[in-house]
Each structure stands twice: as structure tokens, then as C-alpha cells.
Amino acid sequence: MAMTVGDFIVERLYQWGVRRIYGYPGDGINGVFGALNRANGKIRFIQARHEEMAAFMASADAKFSGTLGVCIATSGPGASHLLTGLYDARLDHMPVLAITGQQARTALGGHYQQEVDLVSMFKDVAGAFVQQASAPAQVRHLVDRAIRTAIGERRVTAIILPNDLQEEPYSEPPRAHGTVHSGIGYSQPKVVPYEADLQRAAEVLNSGSKVAILVGAGALGAADEVTQVAEKLGAGVAKALLGKAVLPDALPWVTGSIGLLGTEPSYKLMTECDTLLMIGSGFPYSEFLPEEGQARGVQIDLKPDMLSLRYPMEVNLAGDSAETLRALLPLLEPKADRSWRDKVEGWRADWDKTLEERALESANPINPQRVAYELSPRLPDRAIITSDSGSCANWFARDVQIRPDMMCSLSGGLASMGAAVPYAIAAKFAHPDRPVVALVGDGAMQMNNMAELITVAKYWREWSNTTWVCAVFNNQDLNQVTWEQRVMEGDPKFEASQNIPDVPYHRFAESIGLKGIYVCREDAVAAAWEEALASDRPVLIEFKTDPDVPPLPPHFKFEQAKKFASTLLQGDPNQAGIIKQTAKQVLSKVLPGRGKDKDKDKDKD
């Protein structure tokens, strides 16, 4: 049988190192699926329940494997369903290739069924490279250029394949005018700033007496270099959420997450520093960085368009984080005065006590902070943790402590609901030997994550390590938005938009062959985690949590306090609960003896 265009595409992907493709079939892409079948497992196809989830999986695979993520879908609705997951990759600078079908070339322009102008549709999310193939000899350079662009620029790219073209015999481009003869292969270059720029950066950092460092996803893989720089400068280090795994939280000068979901010591680190070093971070909220003019700034980032974007930096270094820090280290002078570092460590120690007290405050029925707090010391070595957007991301950001060799991520720039479970599935395919834990709100579970449990049920038996746990925070409330309505808008909870049905998530898991655990008492939380992490199969733990526990920002501004007061004056449906729980969370820091766990051991329900 002659090699078809579909066969060539599969073989070319394999030559580029692609070993997994996430997606969903359809007649618009059948030619490529037939080729995948004929390839006898050279590239593994992983069937998601929905194309959006497949794109999230491709994004997460790129994050956790450090290689190209690939997703595939049919024409029309299959292609359009990919968009949200592809935007997740786009906004987090992940290399992802989307391959989609299209209607036959002879039908295009005829208002044909499932005919969508896919080039125009993908032009924003895959603007670095999106092309529709029209001839067999063209697909070679389309595949090569799409992959090289995705990897080299850390962008989303897309190839669109009319269904009739996929079945045609493949032919190499002829040696003739108007043809392109491409090849495979790409190696990342070593990108380091000029010596003069490094000297300027060192002068700024050496002159500071109170240095703050902010690390993001671009600093992953540069832990040793960040640690050495922080030790030399006596600096404290805050972490953007995508950089949560850069440094272990056991280091006493690591202040944790920053921003609305961040910690009080990170807020103080930024508001009191005189020098800021930002490494590989696009953290968007400038109000949590030093006030303009307060601090001198140095930033390191591979992407020039991210430099001096959040804070007016004095020195901008375009380069790889680890390589640039290694070149910068010999130019830095050790700080003899460690008073700033001592202050930072004091803030961090006080915050650890506050976190514990807040997590152990009683709630009705379970304090959601306690779910993450009890998980943290029980996480297995080398665990991968994923989180959804929503209030569960607050507890992931603050209460889950990262150790060396752990990985974690979530939808960062897009902050999309529904990413945690597909992220956790992709984590298992990228690292089948690692334990994986997903933290998910009930809103995201109902939106699209419950169906992906079926994907887990389909594939889990082939994972060498079967520890895969999904924790659902069931509070029957779209909780993060509810609190944003209260604190940012000054509006009471809008029950029509915020209340969601109570669903027995653990029973659904049991119905498809997974283990289900239901927890409705605080004294059963720790034992439930231990049972789940010791299970011989994937587990869904459903925690019945209190929606009235506030995801307090690290610092209340006057305007926020005023709007929260306005909410209470208008009368909130949960008024008594939110007053009680807000008081508990705030007072836990100032009243002695609060936050002690007085619960007696009880059997969990």
C-alpha cells in the first residue's frame, strides 16, 4: 500500500519525537486516524471525552514533560472545541501543536456541513503558525515548520488538513521552482545577556540592602541558581503560582505565593524591599509588586515582550534563567548584613503559625483550608499536584507545601475552570511512575471534569504507579466568584448564578470502577487522605466543605473592606455564616489559644 498523506504526517511526527497525541475522532480527520492505527503504536493516541480536555492535556503534557504537546480533532465543532485548552497553552507559553481536519477541498466555500474558516478561527491562538494544507508535497514543510516554531518560540501552532487530502498518496516536493524542502531537528540555543548588561544588573543587586526575588515558571529548572543568588544577596523569594515548584517551601526565606491567592510575607516582601529581581515570571498583578519608584529592578526572561511589563525595570536581561543566573553569580557580592533576611524569615515563621491556626478553625461541615493542610505532609515523594481555578486554588497556593522533586501546575494566564483533571491525566501519561493529586472545585467537576474520570477509568491499569487522587471541594457554590462579588463589587451573593446542585461525586467514581470516599467531618480529613493515597486504584475524595470560609487576600485594602461592609449592609443570603467564618479567620491571628484542634478521633462517614 502506498504511503498516504496521513501516513507521512504520523511518521514525520514520530521523527520529531512525538509519542503521545490527545484528542477525539471524527470523519474530518479519519485519514490521520487510519494512519495512527497502521503505525502500530509508534505514537500513542489518548482518547479524551471532549476536545477541550484534549487540548488541556496537550498543554499539561508540555508543562510536565518539557516537550511538545500535541492534540488532534475533527473539522468544525471538533476544531472549535480545542480553543480553550489551546489558549491555556498560549497564555502560559507552552509549545503545543493542534492538528485538525477540514472539509474536502472541492467543498470549501460552498457553505458545506461543518465548514468553518479554521485558519481565521485559529489565527489568534495559533498566530505564530497556522496553515491549511492544499497539496501532498506541502505537508512536509508544514509539519516541520509548525513543530520548530512551537518549540522554538514556545507557542501554539496549528495544521489544518482537508479530509480528501489525508487519503491521497504522499509525494515528496519536486526539485522545482515554488517548492519547499524542509528538514527535522531543533536544539535550544544558549541565551545569555552580554557581559556589560550582566555588570549593570550586578551593580543594581549589589547596591540593594533589602532584595526581593520573584520566580515564575521560567525559573523551573533553575532552583540551584536561584538558591545561590538568594543566599548571596540575603534575599527573600516569593513564587508566582506557575513557579510554585521552583523552590521547596521548607526553605525559611521562601515566602510562598504572591497576589490575591498569596501570603502575607510575600506581600510584605514586596512592599518593603528596595530591590526587585524577577526571574521568568509574567505575574500579572502590579499592585502586589513594589510601588513604582520604591525599588530598583532587574528582570530575566527568555521572551523580550515580557520584560519590564509589570514593573519598570532598570536592567532587562533577555536570557535563559539558569544560564543567566550562572553568569551573574560571580559578579554578585555576598551581603554581610543579614538583618533583612532575618526579618523575612520572621514573617514566614509567623505566617506558618497563622496558616495552621486558620486551617484548624472549625467550620460547617469542613474548613476547606484543612483539606489542603492535611494533604501537604502526606504527599508522597515526587508527587505531581494539579489545581483548578476557583477557591480551591487559594488553598493549593497557601496550604500545600512543595518539597524537592515535586511538580505542580494549573491554568495560569487563562485561569480557566476545568483544567485540573485533564492536567492530572496528562501528568500520568508524561510520568506514569509518579503519584498524582488533583484539587478541584465542584463547579469545575460539573462543568467538564466528571466526564474525564471516565478517561481515568479507561487507562489507569497501564500506569506503573496507580496513585491518582481527585479531591473535590463540594460546597454547592461557585465560591471564588461569590467572594469576588462580595469583596470586589460590594454585592451580596447572587444565588441564581452561584448556587449549584449537590452531586454525589464519589458515587459516580464508584459507578465507573474507581474508589470513592465521602468526608463530611473535619476529624476524618487526614485519615481519608491516607486511605486514598494507599489505594490500589484511582480515587475520588469528596469533601463537604464550608462555602463561608473566606479566601482572604494577604492584605485587605480600604476599598475592599468598604465593599465587604456594603455587602453585609445589603444582607447576604449566607450573612451569619460569612460573618462567623470571617471573624474566625481574622481573629485566629490575634487571639491566643485559637486554632487548636480539639476534635476527638471519630470514624469518617
Buried (B, 14 or more C-beta within 10 A) or exposed (E): EEBBBBBBBBBBBEBBEBBBBBBBBBBBBBBBBBBBEBBEEEBEBBEBBBBBBBBBBBBBBBBBBEBBBBBBBBBBEBBBBBBBBBBBBBBBBBBBBBBBBBBBBEBBEEEBEBBBEBBEBBEEBBEBBBBBBBEBBBBBBBBBBBBBBBBBBBBBBBBBBBBBBBBBEBBEBEEEEEBEEEEBEBEEEEEBBEEEBBEBBBBBBBEBEBBBBBBBBBBBBBBEBBBBBBBBBBBBBBBBBBBBBBBBBEBBBBBBBBBBBBBBBBBBBBBBBBBBBBBBBBBBEEEBBBEEEBBBBBBBBBBEEBBBBBBEBBBBBBBBBBBBBBBBBEBBEEBEEEEBBEBBBEBBEEBBEBBBBBBBBBBBBBBBBBBBBBBBEBBBEBBBBBBBBBBBBBBBBBBBBBBEEBBBBBBBBBBBBBBBBBBBBBBBBBBBEBBBBBBBBBBBBBBBBBBBBBBBBBBBEEBEBBBBBBBBBBBBBBBBBBBBBBBBEBBBBBEEEBBBEEBEBBEBBBEBBBBBBBBBBBBBBBBBBEBBBEBEBBBBBBBBBBBBBBBBBBBEEEEBEEBBEBBBEEEBBBBEBBEBBBEBBBEBBEEEEBBEEEEEEEEBE
